[in-house]
Amino acid sequence: MKVPIIILKYTSSTGIEVEADLSVGTVFEQTPKGFTDRLVRRLLAQSPKALGIVRIVKLWAKVEKLNKAYDGYLNSLGWTLLVLAWLMIRGDIGLHCLYQEEADELGQGGDRTILPPSLHVDPDEAADEDENEEEKGTDDIIEDLGEAPTAEDLSEFFRWVAEWETWWPQADETSGPYGISLVDGEVTTVPKPPKVYHDTSLFFIEDPGVRLSTERSENVARALKKGTWATTVQRCLVAANSLAKEAAEEKDGSEVGGARESRWCTELKRGLEQLKEESTLPAAAPWRARQAPVGLLQRPPQAMVYPWQRNVLQQGHQAWNSNEPPWKRARNFVGGGKGGGKPGGSDTLCRWWQRGQCWDGDRCKLRHSM
């Protein structure tokens, strides 16, 4: 469900980050806001191990930078639903809890102004945890998992994602596209999307909140692209192989403990520390981040320029070195923006198409051929 929100982030003195989504109203397109989150909580409440796997996978996706829909990847909710679907197919959690309201899911004691209590934590321990929240570091994020999943559990999940083509049904003229549905507990047929571009991925994860509220199938993975999904699958395969090796060593007795003691999780914690350091660096102006190297703009290397590229590079070079504002120079440099613009037109090659990232598809007024 696409809801207009403002994202607020707070960073404590010890580096702990807390994000909050702020929106107006309680219902959007006939679906109560937060309904999907409550459904997820109901499923996670069944198994402490499920909560641990979801947290580790989300941390891994954050470190690997595979969790931003803006960049064409699965968002955080998509990863959560993907883990829950795998656990449901494996039989670790059941469908029936989707329809059973979890205690205090609307707020502690039914008070909506108070956050719901933590799952799988003793009330006395939860109170102590709140008092010591500011003192927690990166190590505690992974150590604080309750029943931690084993390296074998994580390896099975990542391999399941990496080998998705082996269990994903092939759509044809008689059957529509397919998608993962937590409401049905399986991969099932879903309606065809209104718009499909050449780089749109076929992967589909149904939003359970929208489905139960309106009987519509909405794709949480709608921002996913073919290229970004291929990258995600490759990273999952690498993680699966690494964790499978550690699981084999654990069975042989050369390693002790589950995922929290593994070398893989040690590297994950290092990645989190590195992300924390990067977040403290001063951010550059957005338009500066889009500038090409100075040497390329001053004198494009002729040895690397093909004949069909020469006109585009010359136009971009002239636009960037003009006296126009930075945002207009950036727009002109990439080929004129939507609808042709300047120096656009049907004779201008689409720079986004060259990168496999043109979202306009057949509606783009720039050239998509060489």
SERO-4910 file (N, C-alpha, C, O; in steps of 0.05 Angstrom, whole numbers):
BEGIN
 pado doro    nc1    nc2    nc3   cac1   cac2   cac3    cc1    cc2    cc3    oc1    oc2    oc3
  Met    A     17    -24      0      0      0      0     18     25      0     34     28     18
  Lys    A     15     42    -20     30     66    -22     17     89     -6     -5     98    -13
  Val    A     29     97     16     18    118     34     38    141     35     61    137     40
  Pro    A     28    166     30     46    189     32     55    192     61     39    194     80
  Ile    A     81    192     66     92    194     93    115    213     94    128    220     74
  Ile    A    122    221    118    146    235    125    163    217    143    152    208    163
  Ile    A    188    212    136    205    195    152    222    212    170    237    229    161
  Leu    A    219    207    196    235    221    216    255    202    228    249    178    233
  Lys    A    280    211    232    301    193    243    315    207    266    322    230    265
  Tyr    A    318    192    288    332    202    311    357    184    316    355    159    316
  Thr    A    380    197    321    405    182    327    414    190    355    418    214    360
  Ser    A    417    170    372    425    176    400    455    181    401    469    179    381
  Ser    A    464    189    425    492    194    429    510    170    425    534    172    420
  Thr    A    498    146    428    513    121    425    511    109    397    521     88    391
  Gly    A    497    124    379    495    115    352    470     98    345    467     90    322
  Ile    A    452     93    364    428     79    359    409     96    343    403    119    350
  Glu    A    399     85    320    381    100    302    352     90    305    347     66    306
  Val    A    333    109    307    305    102    308    291    117    286    293    142    285
  Glu    A    276    103    269    261    117    247    231    115    253    222     94    263
  Ala    A    217    136    247    188    136    250    175    148    225    184    167    214
  Asp    A    153    135    216    138    144    193    114    160    202     98    150    219
  Leu    A    111    184    192     89    202    200     70    206    176     79    214    155
  Ser    A     45    200    180     25    204    159      0    215    171     -4    215    195
  Val    A    -19    225    154    -43    237    163    -67    219    158    -69    207    136
  Gly    A    -84    216    178   -107    199    174   -103    170    184    -80    163    190
  Thr    A   -124    154    185   -122    127    194   -129    106    173   -125     83    177
  Val    A   -141    115    151   -149     97    129   -139    108    103   -141    132     98
  Phe    A   -128     91     85   -119     99     59   -129     79     39   -122     55     40
  Glu    A   -145     88     19   -156     70     -2   -170     46     11   -165     23      2
  Gln    A   -187     50     31   -203     30     44   -187     10     61   -198    -10     70
  Thr    A   -161     15     65   -144     -2     81   -135     13    106   -123     34    103
  Pro    A   -140      3    130   -131     17    154   -100     19    154    -86     -1    148
  Lys    A    -89     42    160    -60     45    161    -49     28    184    -60     28    206
  Gly    A    -27     15    179    -15     -2    199    -26    -30    201    -17    -46    217
  Phe    A    -47    -36    184    -59    -62    185    -39    -84    176    -39   -106    189
  Thr    A    -24    -79    155     -4    -99    147     17   -103    169     25   -126    173
  Asp    A     25    -82    183     44    -85    205     33   -103    227     47   -120    239
  Arg    A      7   -100    232     -6   -117    253     -7   -146    244     -4   -164    261
  Leu    A    -12   -151    218    -13   -178    208     15   -191    210     18   -214    218
  Val    A     36   -175    204     63   -185    207     69   -192    236     81   -213    242
  Arg    A     60   -175    254     64   -181    283     51   -207    291     62   -222    307
  Arg    A     27   -211    281     12   -236    289     28   -261    280     29   -281    295
  Leu    A     40   -260    257     56   -283    247     82   -286    262     90   -308    269
  Leu    A     95   -263    268    121   -265    282    117   -274    311    135   -286    323
  Ala    A     93   -269    322     87   -277    350     87   -307    353     88   -317    376
  Gln    A     85   -322    331     83   -351    333    110   -364    339    111   -386    351
  Ser    A    132   -351    331    158   -364    333    180   -344    339    184   -325    324
  Pro    A    195   -348    361    218   -330    366    239   -332    344    252   -312    338
  Lys    A    242   -356    333    262   -359    312    254   -343    287    272   -333    273
  Ala    A    228   -341    281    219   -325    258    227   -296    261    237   -284    242
  Leu    A    224   -286    286    232   -258    291    262   -254    287    271   -234    276
  Gly    A    278   -274    296    307   -272    293    315   -273    264    333   -258    256
  Ile    A    303   -290    247    310   -292    219    303   -266    205    319   -256    189
  Val    A    280   -255    211    271   -230    198    291   -208    204    299   -192    187
  Arg    A    299   -205    229    317   -184    237    344   -187    224    356   -167    214
  Ile    A    355   -211    223    381   -215    211    380   -210    181    398   -197    170
  Val    A    359   -219    167    357   -215    138    354   -186    132    366   -176    112
  Lys    A    339   -171    148    336   -142    143    362   -127    148    368   -109    133
  Leu    A    377   -135    168    403   -123    173    422   -129    150    437   -112    141
  Trp    A    421   -154    140    438   -162    117    431   -145     92    449   -136     79
  Ala    A    405   -142     87    397   -127     63    405    -98     66    412    -85     46
  Lys    A    405    -87     91    414    -60     95    444    -57     90    452    -38     77
  Val    A    460    -76    100    489    -75     96    496    -77     67    513    -63     57
  Glu    A    482    -95     53    487   -100     24    474    -78      6    478    -78    -18
  Lys    A    459    -60     19    445    -39      5    425    -49    -16    425    -41    -39
  Leu    A    410    -69     -7    390    -81    -24    361    -77    -14    343    -92    -19
  Asn    A    357    -55      2    331    -51     15    318    -25      8    301    -16     24
  Lys    A    326    -12    -13    314     14    -21    298     11    -46    308      6    -68
  Ala    A    271     15    -44    254     14    -68    261     36    -87    257     33   -111
  Tyr    A    270     59    -77    278     81    -94    300     73   -113    301     84   -136
  Asp    A    317     55   -105    339     46   -122    332     21   -138    349     10   -152
  Gly    A    306     12   -137    297    -10   -152    300    -37   -138    299    -58   -152
  Tyr    A    303    -37   -112    306    -62    -97    281    -68    -80    262    -51    -80
  Leu    A    280    -91    -67    259    -96    -48    261    -77    -24    283    -71    -15
  Asn    A    238    -68    -15    239    -51     10    239    -69     35    238    -93     33
  Ser    A    240    -56     58    242    -71     83    218    -89     87    221   -112     96
  Leu    A    194    -79     80    170    -96     83    171   -120     64    163   -142     71
  Gly    A    182   -116     40    185   -138     21    202   -160     31    195   -184     28
  Trp    A    225   -153     44    242   -174     56    228   -188     79    231   -212     82
  Thr    A    213   -173     95    198   -186    117    178   -206    107    176   -228    117
  Leu    A    162   -198     87    142   -216     76    154   -240     62    143   -262     63
  Leu    A    178   -236     50    191   -258     37    200   -279     57    197   -303     52
  Val    A    211   -270     80    219   -289    101    194   -303    112    195   -328    116
  Leu    A    173   -289    116    149   -301    127    137   -321    108    127   -342    116
  Ala    A    138   -315     82    128   -334     62    144   -360     62    133   -382     61
  Trp    A    171   -357     65    188   -381     66    182   -397     91    181   -422     90
  Leu    A    179   -384    114    172   -399    139    145   -412    137    141   -434    148
  Met    A    126   -399    123    100   -411    120    100   -436    102     88   -456    108
  Ile    A    116   -434     80    119   -457     62    133   -480     76    126   -503     72
  Arg    A    152   -473     94    167   -494    109    150   -505    132    158   -526    143
  Gly    A    128   -492    139    111   -503    160    117   -493    188    106   -503    207
  Asp    A    134   -472    190    141   -462    216    120   -443    228    117   -441    252
  Ile    A    105   -430    211     83   -413    220     58   -419    203     60   -430    181
  Gly    A     35   -414    215     10   -421    201     -7   -397    193     -3   -374    202
  Leu    A    -26   -403    175    -43   -382    164    -64   -372    185    -73   -349    183
  His    A    -72   -389    203    -94   -382    220    -90   -357    237   -109   -344    244
  Cys    A    -64   -351    243    -59   -328    260    -63   -301    246    -65   -281    259
  Leu    A    -66   -302    220    -72   -277    206    -99   -266    215   -104   -241    214
  Tyr    A   -117   -283    224   -144   -275    231   -148   -274    261   -171   -269    270
  Gln    A   -127   -278    277   -129   -277    306   -114   -253    316    -89   -251    314
  Glu    A   -128   -233    327   -115   -209    337    -96   -215    360   -104   -229    379
  Glu    A    -72   -205    357    -51   -210    377    -55   -191    401    -63   -168    397
  Ala    A    -50   -200    425    -54   -184    448    -38   -158    447    -14   -158    442
  Asp    A    -51   -136    453    -38   -109    454    -26   -100    427     -8    -84    427
  Glu    A    -35   -111    405    -24   -103    379    -30    -74    372    -16    -62    356
  Leu    A    -52    -64    383    -59    -36    378    -46    -17    397    -49      8    395
  Gly    A    -32    -27    417    -20    -11    437    -22    -25    464    -41    -40    468
  Gln    A     -3    -20    481     -3    -34    507    -29    -27    523    -34     -4    529
  Gly    A    -44    -48    530    -69    -44    545    -90    -32    528   -110    -22    538
  Gly    A    -87    -33    501   -107    -21    483   -104      9    479   -120     21    465
  Asp    A    -83     20    491    -78     49    489    -61     54    464    -38     46    463
  Arg    A    -73     67    444    -59     72    419    -36     92    421    -20     94    403
  Thr    A    -34    106    444    -12    125    447     13    111    458     34    124    460
  Ile    A     10     85    465     33     70    476     40     48    456     23     35    446
  Leu    A     66     45    451     75     24    432     68     -3    442     68     -8    466
  Pro    A     62    -22    424     58    -50    433     83    -61    446    105    -53    440
  Pro    A     80    -80    465    103    -91    479    120   -108    460    110   -117    439
  Ser    A    145   -111    467    163   -127    450    154   -156    450    144   -167    470
  Leu    A    158   -170    427    151   -198    424    172   -216    437    196   -210    437
  His    A    163   -238    449    180   -259    460    200   -248    481    222   -258    483
  Val    A    191   -229    496    207   -218    518    191   -217    543    168   -208    543
  Asp    A    202   -226    565    189   -225    591    183   -196    599    201   -179    594
  Pro    A    159   -189    610    153   -161    616    174   -148    634    180   -124    630
  Asp    A    185   -163    654    205   -151    671    231   -145    655    244   -124    659
  Glu    A    238   -164    637    262   -160    621    258   -137    602    277   -121    596
  Ala    A    233   -134    592    227   -112    573    231    -85    586    240    -66    574
  Ala    A    223    -83    612    226    -58    626    256    -51    629    264    -28    626
  Asp    A    272    -71    637    301    -66    639    313    -59    612    331    -43    610
  Glu    A    302    -72    591    313    -66    564    308    -38    556    325    -25    543
  Asp    A    284    -27    563    278      1    556    296     20    571    304     41    560
  Glu    A    303     13    596    321     31    611    349     32    600    363     52    601
  Asn    A    358      9    588    385      7    578    387     10    548    408      5    536
  Glu    A    366     19    535    365     21    506    387     40    496    399     34    475
  Glu    A    392     62    510    412     81    501    440     70    502    458     79    487
  Glu    A    445     49    518    472     38    522    478     16    502    500      6    502
  Lys    A    459      9    485    463    -14    467    481     -5    444    480     17    434
  Gly    A    498    -24    435    515    -20    412    508    -38    389    487    -52    391
  Thr    A    524    -40    369    519    -56    345    519    -86    353    502   -101    342
  Asp    A    537    -95    370    538   -123    378    511   -132    390    503   -154    385
  Asp    A    498   -114    406    473   -122    419    450   -125    399    431   -140    405
  Ile    A    452   -113    376    431   -115    356    427   -144    347    405   -153    344
  Ile    A    450   -158    343    449   -186    334    447   -205    358    435   -226    356
  Glu    A    460   -197    381    459   -215    404    431   -216    416    424   -236    428
  Asp    A    415   -195    412    389   -192    425    367   -204    408    348   -191    401
  Leu    A    369   -230    401    351   -242    382    333   -263    394    317   -275    379
  Gly    A    334   -267    420    318   -289    432    329   -315    422    353   -321    427
  Glu    A    312   -332    409    320   -358    398    333   -353    371    320   -350    351
  Ala    A    360   -351    371    374   -343    347    372   -366    326    375   -389    333
  Pro    A    368   -359    300    369   -380    280    397   -390    275    416   -377    281
  Thr    A    399   -415    266    425   -426    260    434   -418    232    419   -407    216
  Ala    A    460   -423    227    471   -417    201    457   -433    179    454   -424    157
  Glu    A    448   -458    187    434   -474    167    407   -462    160    399   -463    137
  Asp    A    393   -451    180    367   -438    174    370   -415    155    355   -413    135
  Leu    A    390   -398    160    394   -375    143    403   -384    115    395   -372     95
  Ser    A    420   -404    114    429   -414     88    406   -424     71    405   -419     47
  Glu    A    387   -438     84    364   -449     69    347   -426     58    337   -428     35
  Phe    A    343   -405     74    327   -383     64    341   -369     40    328   -365     19
  Phe    A    366   -362     42    380   -349     20    381   -366     -5    379   -356    -27
  Arg    A    384   -392     -1    385   -410    -25    357   -411    -38    355   -413    -62
  Trp    A    337   -411    -21    309   -411    -32    304   -386    -49    292   -389    -71
  Val    A    314   -363    -41    311   -339    -57    329   -341    -82    320   -334   -104
  Ala    A    353   -350    -79    372   -352   -102    362   -370   -123    368   -366   -147
  Glu    A    347   -391   -116    337   -411   -135    308   -407   -141    293   -426   -146
  Trp    A    299   -382   -140    270   -376   -143    259   -385   -170    235   -392   -172
  Glu    A    275   -385   -190    265   -393   -217    258   -422   -219    242   -430   -236
  Thr    A    269   -438   -201    263   -467   -201    235   -473   -189    223   -494   -196
  Trp    A    224   -456   -172    198   -461   -161    177   -440   -169    154   -443   -161
  Trp    A    185   -420   -184    166   -400   -193    151   -409   -218    165   -416   -238
  Pro    A    124   -411   -218    110   -420   -242    114   -401   -266    118   -377   -263
  Gln    A    114   -413   -290    117   -397   -314     89   -389   -325     72   -406   -329
  Ala    A     86   -363   -328     60   -352   -339     58   -357   -369     78   -356   -383
  Asp    A     34   -362   -378     29   -365   -407      3   -351   -414     -8   -336   -398
  Glu    A     -7   -356   -438    -31   -342   -447    -56   -350   -431    -74   -335   -428
  Thr    A    -56   -375   -422    -79   -385   -407    -79   -378   -378   -100   -376   -365
  Ser    A    -56   -374   -366    -54   -367   -338    -39   -340   -335    -20   -334   -349
  Gly    A    -50   -324   -317    -38   -297   -313    -12   -298   -298     -1   -320   -293
  Pro    A     -1   -275   -291     23   -274   -275     19   -286   -247     -4   -289   -238
  Tyr    A     41   -293   -234     40   -306   -208     52   -288   -187     68   -270   -193
  Gly    A     45   -293   -162     56   -278   -139     55   -294   -114     39   -312   -111
  Ile    A     72   -286    -94     72   -298    -68     49   -286    -51     48   -261    -48
  Ser    A     32   -302    -40     10   -293    -24     11   -305      4      9   -330      6
  Leu    A     13   -289     24     12   -299     52    -16   -306     59    -21   -323     76
  Val    A    -36   -293     47    -64   -299     53    -71   -327     43    -86   -342     57
  Asp    A    -61   -335     20    -66   -362      9    -45   -382     18    -49   -406     16
  Gly    A    -22   -372     28     -1   -390     37     14   -404     15     25   -426     19
  Glu    A     14   -392     -9     28   -405    -32     32   -385    -54     24   -362    -52
  Val    A     45   -394    -76     48   -378   -100     23   -382   -116     17   -404   -124
  Thr    A      9   -360   -122    -17   -362   -135    -19   -342   -157     -2   -324   -160
  Thr    A    -39   -344   -174    -43   -325   -196    -52   -298   -185    -67   -296   -165
  Val    A    -43   -277   -197    -50   -249   -190    -58   -234   -215    -51   -242   -237
  Pro    A    -73   -212   -212    -81   -196   -235    -57   -184   -249    -36   -179   -237
  Lys    A    -60   -180   -275    -39   -168   -291    -36   -138   -283    -56   -125   -279
  Pro    A    -12   -128   -280     -8   -100   -272    -17    -82   -296    -15    -90   -319
  Pro    A    -26    -58   -290    -36    -40   -311    -13    -32   -330    -18    -27   -354
  Lys    A     11    -29   -320     34    -21   -336     58    -40   -331     65    -45   -308
  Val    A     70    -49   -353     93    -66   -351    114    -55   -370    110    -53   -394
  Tyr    A    138    -48   -358    159    -37   -374    180    -59   -380    179    -81   -368
  His    A    197    -54   -399    216    -74   -408    235    -84   -386    245   -106   -388
  Asp    A    240    -67   -366    258    -75   -345    244    -82   -319    258    -85   -298
  Thr    A    218    -86   -319    203    -93   -295    207   -122   -289    204   -139   -306
  Ser    A    212   -128   -263    216   -156   -255    189   -170   -252    169   -157   -247
  Leu    A    189   -196   -257    164   -212   -254    158   -219   -226    137   -230   -220
  Phe    A    177   -214   -207    173   -222   -179    150   -206   -167    149   -181   -170
  Phe    A    133   -219   -152    109   -207   -141    105   -217   -112    104   -241   -107
  Ile    A    103   -198    -93     96   -205    -65     71   -190    -58     71   -165    -58
  Glu    A     50   -204    -51     24   -191    -45     24   -178    -18     34   -190      1
  Asp    A     12   -154    -16      9   -141      9    -15   -154     24    -38   -151     14
  Pro    A    -11   -168     46    -33   -182     59    -54   -163     70    -78   -170     71
  Gly    A    -46   -139     79    -65   -120     90    -85   -110     69   -109   -109     75
  Val    A    -75   -104     46    -93    -95     24   -111   -118     15   -135   -113      9
  Arg    A   -100   -142     14   -116   -165      5   -139   -171     24   -162   -175     15
  Leu    A   -134   -170     50   -155   -177     69   -175   -154     72   -198   -159     79
  Ser    A   -167   -129     66   -185   -106     69   -202   -102     45   -226    -95     47
  Thr    A   -190   -105     21   -204    -97     -4   -206   -119    -24   -219   -115    -45
  Glu    A   -194   -143    -19   -194   -165    -38   -177   -158    -63   -180   -172    -84
  Arg    A   -161   -138    -62   -143   -131    -84   -115   -142    -79   -107   -145    -56
  Ser    A   -101   -149   -101    -74   -158    -99    -55   -135   -106    -54   -127   -130
  Glu    A    -41   -125    -87    -22   -103    -92      7   -113    -87     12   -126    -67
  Asn    A     24   -106   -106     51   -117   -106     69    -99    -88     74    -76    -95
  Val    A     80   -111    -67     99    -96    -50    126    -93    -65    141    -74    -60
  Ala    A    131   -111    -84    157   -110    -99    154    -96   -126    168   -103   -145
  Arg    A    135    -77   -128    130    -65   -154    153    -48   -164    156    -44   -188
  Ala    A    171    -39   -146    194    -22   -155    217    -40   -165    237    -29   -175
  Leu    A    215    -66   -162    237    -84   -168    242    -85   -199    223    -87   -214
  Lys    A    267    -83   -206    275    -84   -235    290   -110   -240    300   -123   -222
  Lys    A    291   -117   -266    305   -142   -273    334   -142   -265    344   -161   -254
  Gly    A    347   -119   -269    376   -118   -263    380   -118   -233    399   -132   -223
  Thr    A    364   -104   -217    368   -103   -188    360   -130   -176    372   -138   -156
  Trp    A    340   -143   -187    333   -169   -176    354   -190   -182    360   -207   -166
  Ala    A    367   -188   -206    389   -206   -212    412   -202   -192    425   -221   -184
  Thr    A    418   -177   -185    438   -171   -165    431   -182   -138    448   -194   -125
  Thr    A    406   -179   -130    396   -190   -105    399   -220   -104    409   -231    -84
  Val    A    392   -234   -125    394   -263   -126    423   -272   -124    428   -291   -110
  Gln    A    441   -258   -137    469   -265   -136    480   -262   -108    495   -278    -98
  Arg    A    473   -240    -94    482   -235    -67    470   -257    -48    484   -266    -30
  Cys    A    446   -265    -53    434   -286    -36    449   -312    -40    452   -327    -21
  Leu    A    457   -318    -64    472   -343    -70    499   -343    -55    507   -363    -44
  Val    A    512   -320    -55    538   -317    -41    534   -322    -11    549   -336      2
  Ala    A    513   -310      0    507   -313     29    500   -342     35    509   -353     55
  Ala    A    484   -355     17    476   -383     22    500   -401     22    502   -419     39
  Asn    A    519   -397      4    543   -414      2    560   -411     27    571   -430     38
  Ser    A    563   -385     35    580   -380     59    568   -392     84    582   -404    100
  Leu    A    542   -389     88    529   -400    111    528   -431    110    530   -444    131
  Ala    A    525   -442     87    524   -471     84    551   -483     92    552   -504    105
  Lys    A    572   -470     85    599   -479     93    602   -478    123    613   -497    135
  Glu    A    593   -457    136    595   -455    165    577   -476    178    584   -487    199
  Ala    A    554   -482    166    536   -502    178    549   -530    176    546   -546    195
  Ala    A    563   -535    155    577   -561    152    599   -563    173    603   -584    184
  Glu    A    614   -541    177    635   -542    197    624   -545    225    636   -558    242
  Glu    A    600   -534    229    587   -537    256    579   -566    261    582   -576    283
  Lys    A    569   -579    240    562   -608    243    587   -625    248    585   -645    263
  Asp    A    609   -618    236    634   -633    239    647   -628    266    665   -642    274
  Gly    A    637   -608    282    647   -602    308    669   -582    308    680   -576    329
  Ser    A    676   -571    284    698   -551    283    688   -523    291    704   -505    296
  Glu    A    662   -519    291    650   -494    299    629   -499    320    617   -521    321
  Val    A    624   -480    337    605   -483    359    584   -461    358    591   -438    352
  Gly    A    559   -468    363    538   -448    365    523   -443    339    529   -455    319
  Gly    A    504   -425    341    487   -419    318    496   -395    303    520   -389    302
  Ala    A    477   -380    291    483   -358    273    497   -335    288    514   -321    276
  Arg    A    491   -331    314    502   -308    328    532   -310    332    545   -290    335
  Glu    A    544   -335    332    572   -339    335    587   -342    308    611   -345    308
  Ser    A    572   -342    286    585   -348    260    602   -325    250    598   -302    257
  Arg    A    621   -333    233    638   -313    220    621   -295    202    627   -271    199
  Trp    A    600   -306    190    582   -290    173    569   -267    188    568   -245    178
  Cys    A    560   -273    212    547   -252    228    568   -232    239    562   -208    243
  Thr    A    593   -241    242    614   -223    250    619   -202    228    623   -179    233
  Glu    A    620   -212    203    623   -194    180    598   -175    178    601   -152    170
  Leu    A    575   -186    185    551   -169    184    553   -146    203    545   -123    197
  Lys    A    563   -151    227    566   -131    247    587   -110    238    583    -86    244
  Arg    A    608   -119    225    627   -100    214    614    -82    193    620    -58    193
  Gly    A    597    -93    177    583    -77    157    565    -56    169    563    -34    160
  Leu    A    552    -64    192    535    -44    205    551    -22    217    543      2    216
  Glu    A    575    -28    228    592     -7    238    601     12    216    603     36    220
  Gln    A    607      0    193    616     17    170    593     35    161    598     58    154
  Leu    A    568     25    160    546     41    153    542     64    172    535     87    164
  Lys    A    546     58    198    543     79    218    564    101    214    558    125    217
  Glu    A    589     93    207    610    113    202    603    130    177    607    154    177
  Glu    A    592    117    156    585    131    132    563    151    137    563    173    125
  Ser    A    544    144    155    521    162    160    530    188    174    515    207    174
  Thr    A    553    187    187    562    211    201    578    230    183    584    253    191
  Leu    A    584    222    158    599    239    140    580    261    129    557    256    126
  Pro    A    590    285    124    573    306    113    564    299     85    580    290     69
  Ala    A    538    304     80    527    297     54    533    319     34    532    343     40
  Ala    A    539    311      9    544    330    -13    517    340    -24    497    327    -21
  Ala    A    518    363    -37    494    374    -50    484    354    -70    500    343    -85
  Pro    A    457    350    -72    447    329    -90    455    333   -119    461    314   -133
  Trp    A    456    359   -129    463    362   -157    492    357   -162    500    349   -184
  Arg    A    509    361   -141    537    354   -145    542    324   -148    560    316   -162
  Ala    A    525    309   -134    528    279   -136    523    269   -164    533    247   -171
  Arg    A    509    284   -180    503    274   -207    523    283   -228    522    275   -251
  Gln    A    542    300   -220    562    309   -239    580    287   -248    588    270   -232
  Ala    A    588    287   -273    607    268   -283    635    279   -277    638    302   -270
  Pro    A    656    262   -278    683    271   -273    691    295   -290    683    297   -313
  Val    A    706    314   -278    713    338   -291    728    333   -317    723    346   -338
  Gly    A    746    314   -317    762    308   -341    744    300   -364    749    307   -387
  Leu    A    724    283   -358    706    274   -380    690    297   -391    686    298   -416
  Leu    A    681    316   -374    665    338   -384    682    358   -400    673    370   -420
  Gln    A    707    363   -392    724    382   -406    733    372   -433    734    387   -452
  Arg    A    739    346   -434    748    335   -459    741    306   -461    756    289   -450
  Pro    A    719    299   -473    711    271   -474    732    254   -488    741    262   -510
  Pro    A    740    231   -477    761    215   -490    751    203   -516    733    187   -516
  Gln    A    763    211   -538    754    203   -564    757    173   -569    742    161   -584
  Ala    A    776    160   -556    781    132   -561    757    115   -550    753     92   -559
  Met    A    743    126   -530    721    111   -518    693    119   -529    673    108   -521
  Val    A    692    137   -548    667    147   -559    661    134   -586    676    135   -605
  Tyr    A    638    120   -587    628    109   -612    615    130   -629    606    150   -618
  Pro    A    613    126   -655    600    146   -672    572    154   -664    565    177   -665
  Trp    A    557    134   -655    529    140   -647    527    155   -620    506    165   -613
  Gln    A    549    155   -605    550    169   -580    560    198   -582    554    215   -565
  Arg    A    574    204   -604    588    230   -606    569    254   -603    576    273   -589
  Asn    A    546    253   -617    528    275   -616    517    280   -588    514    302   -579
  Val    A    510    257   -574    499    259   -547    520    271   -527    512    288   -511
  Leu    A    545    263   -529    565    273   -511    571    302   -516    576    317   -497
  Gln    A    571    310   -541    576    339   -547    554    356   -536    559    378   -525
  Gln    A    529    347   -539    506    362   -529    507    364   -498    503    385   -487
  Gly    A    514    341   -485    516    341   -456    539    359   -447    536    373   -426
  His    A    561    359   -461    584    376   -454    577    406   -455    585    421   -438
  Gln    A    562    413   -477    554    441   -480    534    449   -458    536    471   -447
  Ala    A    515    431   -452    495    438   -432    507    441   -404    499    458   -389
  Trp    A    527    423   -398    538    424   -371    555    449   -366    557    459   -344
  Asn    A    569    458   -387    586    481   -384    573    508   -390    586    528   -394
  Ser    A    547    507   -391    532    532   -397    529    548   -371    538    539   -350
  Asn    A    515    570   -372    511    587   -349    484    581   -335    475    597   -319
  Glu    A    471    559   -343    445    552   -331    448    542   -302    470    535   -294
  Pro    A    427    542   -286    428    531   -259    436    502   -259    432    488   -279
  Pro    A    447    492   -237    457    464   -236    436    444   -242    441    424   -256
  Trp    A    411    448   -232    391    428   -236    383    426   -266    376    404   -276
  Lys    A    384    449   -280    377    449   -308    400    437   -325    395    423   -345
  Arg    A    425    442   -316    447    430   -330    446    399   -328    451    385   -347
  Ala    A    440    389   -304    438    360   -300    416    348   -317    420    327   -329
  Arg    A    394    362   -319    372    352   -335    379    350   -365    373    331   -378
  Asn    A    392    371   -375    400    372   -403    421    351   -409    422    340   -430
  Phe    A    439    346   -389    462    328   -394    452    300   -399    464    285   -415
  Val    A    430    291   -385    421    264   -388    403    260   -412    392    238   -416
  Gly    A    399    280   -428    385    277   -453    358    291   -455    342    284   -472
  Gly    A    353    310   -438    330    327   -442    306    321   -424    287    335   -425
  Gly    A    308    299   -408    285    293   -390    261    282   -405    263    276   -429
  Lys    A    239    279   -390    215    267   -402    203    284   -423    200    309   -421
  Gly    A    196    271   -445    183    285   -467    202    297   -487    194    313   -504
  Gly    A    228    291   -485    246    301   -505    261    325   -494    286    322   -490
  Gly    A    249    348   -489    262    372   -478    285    381   -496    284    377   -521
  Lys    A    304    394   -485    328    403   -499    352    389   -489    356    388   -464
  Pro    A    369    377   -506    368    376   -535    353    352   -545    361    341   -566
  Gly    A    331    343   -532    318    318   -538    308    316   -567    318    328   -585
  Gly    A    286    300   -570    276    295   -596    280    266   -604    295    252   -591
  Ser    A    267    257   -625    268    229   -633    296    220   -642    301    196   -643
  Asp    A    313    239   -649    340    232   -659    360    230   -636    383    223   -640
  Thr    A    352    236   -612    370    236   -589    368    209   -575    346    200   -569
  Leu    A    391    196   -570    392    171   -556    385    174   -527    396    193   -514
  Cys    A    368    157   -516    360    158   -487    383    147   -470    390    124   -472
  Arg    A    395    164   -453    417    156   -437    407    136   -415    422    118   -408
  Trp    A    383    138   -406    372    120   -386    368     92   -399    372     72   -385
  Trp    A    360     92   -424    357     66   -438    383     51   -440    385     27   -437
  Gln    A    405     67   -445    432     55   -447    439     40   -421    452     20   -421
  Arg    A    429     51   -398    436     39   -373    415     17   -364    418      5   -343
  Gly    A    395     13   -381    374     -6   -374    355      4   -353    343    -12   -338
  Gln    A    352     31   -350    337     42   -328    315     62   -337    306     78   -321
  Cys    A    307     61   -362    287     80   -371    259     70   -363    251     49   -372
  Trp    A    246     84   -345    220     75   -335    197     83   -353    175     73   -349
  Asp    A    202    100   -374    181    108   -392    174     86   -412    152     86   -423
  Gly    A    193     68   -417    188     46   -436    181     56   -463    195     73   -475
  Asp    A    159     45   -474    151     53   -501    141     82   -503    139     93   -525
  Arg    A    134     94   -480    124    121   -480    147    142   -482    142    166   -486
  Cys    A    172    133   -479    194    151   -480    197    163   -508    197    148   -527
  Lys    A    201    189   -510    203    202   -536    231    203   -546    236    214   -568
  Leu    A    250    192   -531    278    191   -541    282    164   -554    266    146   -552
  Arg    A    304    162   -568    310    138   -584    320    115   -566    337    119   -549
  His    A    309     91   -571    316     67   -556    329     46   -574    325     22   -571
  Ser    A    345     55   -593    359     37   -611    385     49   -620    388     74   -620
  Met    A    404     32   -628    430     41   -637    433     35   -667    454     41   -678
***
